[in-house]
Amino acid sequence: MAGAAHCSLQAKRLLLDPKFEGYKLSLEPLACYQLGLDAAVAEVQLRDDQYTLDHMRAFGMYNYLHLDSWYQDNVYYVDQFGRVMNLSVTLDTALQKPREVFRLPTDLTACDNRLCASMHFSSSTWVTLSDGTGRLYLIKSGKRGSSASEKWEIVFNEELGSPFIVAHSVSFVKADAHSLAVLLLRVEKDELDTKGSGFHVTLEWVTIAEGKEGDHRYEIIKRRVLQGKSVPHYAAIEPSGDGLMIVSHKPFTFMQSESDKLEENDDAKVTNEKKDPLYYWQQTEDDVTITVHLPQDITRDDIKIHFSPDNICVTLKDQPPFMEGKLYSSVDHESCTWIIREDKSLEISLIKKNEGCRWTELIIGDTRGEFIMDPSQCSEIAESLMHLTSEVMNPNPDKEKPPCNAQELEECDAFLEDGASLCRFDGDSLKITHIINLGSNQYLFSVVVNPKEMPCFCLRHDVDALLWQPHSDQPENMWEHIATFNALGYVQASKQDKKFMACAPDYSYAALCECLRRVFIYRQPTPLATVLYNRKEGRQVGQVAKQLVATLEANDPILGFQATSERLFVLTTKTLFLIKVNSGN
């Protein structure tokens, strides 16, 4: 964590609408089609020993309907006979019955401690599938959605320990060999946890690669395990297979093998040995002073210092740079100076370009120095923070801006996930390279906008819901704000019975469903065909955002929920519903 870059999410102002007036309830009818299933969905109820919130989040709230983002309006589910069923929609008025594309070889009912079957579409021709008993299948499917070319063929089939669900997978080519990386989620008993829930969550990152030339067999080449204390809201492998991104309430860390532990212990012994700082530095509002204790044989002619507006480089006696890197903030490099003091120490003076800016570090990422704070600065900081503490509840009741009253907050303003963070792990070093503290930016849902990219995730920002697209190949713009659903963050908080959330890949609408029957659809603002006036402000309204409500004719609980640009798919125990939201272009 020490070497991780602390980042922040930068919202695009052009995608925000501060004058959004809310959603208008629309009574326009929604075309709703339903298909009866030949066999019920293979729902797995939580057992008595799966009683924690993590079990509920991982397995109890599992989405049994799987959307194939590589082919439009193509969904899959697994029924109680172990059949993978597919529905591919081309025309709503001519719907075909779901068809069988694959049958799991194992008898699902024979395993007592099984989980729900899960799948993920790694590419346009590859699928990863778990039967819920701890066995992973790698399947070459051909072009899906077409009965003529779709043929699911098992190319890898192996038992991988205790039962798991497939959280994510990607297909890529590395070193001229086809590989697949799969992320497996487990909630396991933790005997050492006596104060918590007694369970921990593991994410196993498995890499499977094709064998040598002429040998088309696939085998596991790498297994890595991350462990945490909460089920991740979002976990996805980068398209290149080089990294992993996780949004979770509690942190995850890699569990190392015995050989790695021995190496780490040796490194820890070296780093734990007390070392004197390489340099000391102080600062005022105007400048920064660096002090370096020089070796005895160093003279003035041996010292070379190069100043630039954002960087510094100090070299002693033609050796590799003693100090080098990007400064915390810009300096007036033409006014920077250095001298050798009487005690044979080097003193460097940097003149700040932005006066009054307090530096939190000297050289970004360099931990070899030590900051020395002047006592007068300590008292100044303490005095500036004095107003934040008091021995009485409200020392100045007549003040124009009284302290915040928590009783004035609404229920939907309270977040349970205050400690959530977004972390990017490197696949080689197994360390966090980037971290974002999400604070009160509540996680809402994820969606695949472009199947060749990582899944997007949606976070609440104030009252809005902002959609973020990860770009693993762009370190300077790793998370891009691509869409905004106005006021959705506030609206969804009032739906106490909500179970799933989703949005269209073209951002035209967002939707959520309750545990039973009701589906809410929130369309983006669209231009009006007729003139409408706001009576309060006396101005013409150019566009309106609509809320639509659909009530399903079913009493079974909703088990799956997926959105495409035109339709919503809702799966119950015995029925698959299609709601036509947008007409095709």
Salt bridges, closest charged atoms under 4 A:
GLU21 OE2 - ARG539 NH2 2.33
GLU28 OE2 - ARG523 NH1 3.17
GLU28 OE1 - LYS546 NZ 3.41
ASP49 OD1 - ARG47 NE 3.18
ASP68 OD2 - ARG144 NE 2.60
ASP73 OD2 - ARG567 NH1 2.86
ASP79 OD2 - ARG83 NE 2.70
ASP92 OD1 - ARG567 NE 2.70
ASP92 OD2 - LYS580 NZ 3.14
GLU100 OE1 - ARG103 NH2 3.32
GLU150 OE1 - ARG99 NH2 2.64
GLU159 OE1 - ARG135 NH2 3.39
GLU188 OE1 - HIS200 NE2 3.41
ASP190 OD2 - HIS200 ND1 3.20
ASP190 OD2 - LYS229 NZ 3.83
ASP193 OD2 - LYS229 NZ 2.64
GLU204 OE1 - ARG186 NH1 2.73
GLU204 OE2 - ARG223 NE 2.44
GLU210 OE2 - HIS216 ND1 2.96
ASP215 OD1 - ARG217 NE 3.64
GLU238 OE2 - ARG424 NE 2.68
ASP242 OD1 - LYS174 NZ 2.29
GLU258 OE2 - LYS261 NZ 3.95
ASP297 OD2 - LYS317 NZ 3.19
ASP318 OD1 - LYS304 NZ 3.59
GLU347 OE1 - ARG341 NH1 2.78
ASP366 OD1 - ARG368 NE 3.03
ASP413 OD1 - ARG460 NH2 3.77
GLU417 OE2 - ARG57 NH2 2.59
GLU417 OE1 - HIS233 NE2 3.79
GLU417 OE1 - HIS249 ND1 3.37
ASP426 OD1 - ARG424 NH1 3.66
GLU453 OE1 - HIS471 ND1 3.72
GLU480 OE2 - LYS12 NZ 2.82
GLU480 OE1 - HIS471 NE2 2.73
GLU514 OE2 - ARG518 NH2 3.25
GLU537 OE1 - ARG539 NE 2.57
GLU566 OE1 - ARG567 NH1 3.65
GLU566 OE1 - LYS580 NZ 2.95
